[in-house]
Amino acid sequence: MKIKALIEQGKKVDMEIDVNGVMKCQGRVCVPDVPELKKMILEEGHRSNLSIHPGVTKMYQDLK
């Protein structure tokens, strides 16, 4: 059974769906295993004005 269905049935899972419809696991956004989507997210993170950073750690924390 899919996780979304379990959540909707009120079953206990480590996942939740927030008010915006975003699925999260322990407060972290879950990104489906879709290579094109992952690539789009990373590219957007690098193009963003917020991506100007002094090191990899800040970029990781911003995207996290």
Phi and psi in degrees as a GROMACS rama.xvg file:
@    title "Ramachandran Plot"
@    xaxis  label "Phi"
@    yaxis  label "Psi"
@TYPE xy
-72.6219  150.213  LYS-2
-60.4794  -40.8653  ILE-3
-58.8305  -41.7772  LYS-4
-64.5155  -39.9668  ALA-5
-62.6047  -42.297  LEU-6
-62.3899  -46.1404  ILE-7
-63.3158  -29.3141  GLU-8
-81.9844  -3.53115  GLN-9
80.478  14.9193  GLY-10
-71.751  151.835  LYS-11
-78.2408  114.542  LYS-12
-138.039  160.691  VAL-13
-78.6986  5.79807  ASP-14
-111.396  156.714  MET-15
-144.579  160.697  GLU-16
-117.59  119.81  ILE-17
-79.226  -179.446  ASP-18
-63.5114  -19.3702  VAL-19
-92.8177  2.51765  ASN-20
83.1608  13.8343  GLY-21
-88.9734  127.505  VAL-22
-83.0943  131.279  MET-23
-130.631  148.544  LYS-24
-121.34  116.079  CYS-25
51.5621  41.9878  GLN-26
83.3039  -2.11565  GLY-27
-104.614  140.378  ARG-28
-66.1775  134.283  VAL-29
-96.1729  123.956  CYS-30
-104.492  123.692  VAL-31
-58.5716  154.566  PRO-32
-79.5814  67.5324  ASP-33
-121.384  106.387  VAL-34
-51.907  -40.8229  PRO-35
-63.8149  -39.9743  GLU-36
-66.8356  -44.8549  LEU-37
-60.3046  -41.1359  LYS-38
-64.191  -41.7826  LYS-39
-61.8271  -41.9196  MET-40
-64.0235  -46.0105  ILE-41
-64.5728  -42.3738  LEU-42
-63.625  -41.6429  GLU-43
-62.9408  -41.2483  GLU-44
-61.6159  -36.1249  GLY-45
-79.2514  -27.7266  HIS-46
-82.7673  -22.6733  ARG-47
-60.5911  149.682  SER-48
-61.3687  -24.439  ASN-49
-78.8225  -7.08592  LEU-50
-82.6317  -4.34163  SER-51
-71.9541  113.161  ILE-52
-144.307  154.726  HIS-53
-80.2538  -12.184  PRO-54
-171.228  172.401  GLY-55
-64.4491  -35.5895  VAL-56
-59.246  -44.5358  THR-57
-64.3857  -42.952  LYS-58
-60.58  -43.6886  MET-59
-61.2379  -46.1415  TYR-60
-64.6858  -39.3611  GLN-61
-62.912  -44.4524  ASP-62
-73.7939  -30.1691  LEU-63
